[in-house]
């Protein structure tokens, strides 16, 4: 397997891991599961924070699963920001263990954060706001070598 193939496979593994966890937790947020309600009540953000973060996580998961790298980059960025908030609140208000979960929610937030960071590092050049490198386009390199 070539290096570029290995990089693409590892990127997709990270995308699937992040999206899988994000999608799995949506059931609890959108159905108002007691654990989810407890978390957002503790933060003083129930129900808007629970539902709002669920919508953002759903958008992030969908974008991560689309083949277009530009959209996956945006999904990774959304997931990274959302998980930064989750990790922050675990460390400051909730604790690592929430309702005797053994730290599972915290661990899943870390996995999504690291997976999204990996995807973002692999795809950040595809962000719409960033101009592509002049050397990234083979047509540009041919034109500059003919001058």
Number of C-alpha atoms within 10 A of each C-alpha: 6 7 8 9 10 11 13 14 12 16 20 18 14 22 26 18 19 31 26 15 16 24 17 11 16 19 13 16 22 16 11 16 11 10 14 21 19 16 20 18 14 13 13 11 14 17 15 11 17 20 18 15 18 21 15 17 24 21 18 27 25 16 23 31 18 13 10 11 20 18 20 27 27 23 29 32 21 21 31 25 15 20 24 16 14 19 20 13 17 19 13 10 11 19 14 19 15 17 12 8 11 11 15 13 17 22 14 18 24 18 17 27 23 19 25 32 21 18 28 24 13 16 18 19 17 18 17 12 7 9 9 12 9 11 11 10 10 10 11 13 12 11 9 11 8 7 5
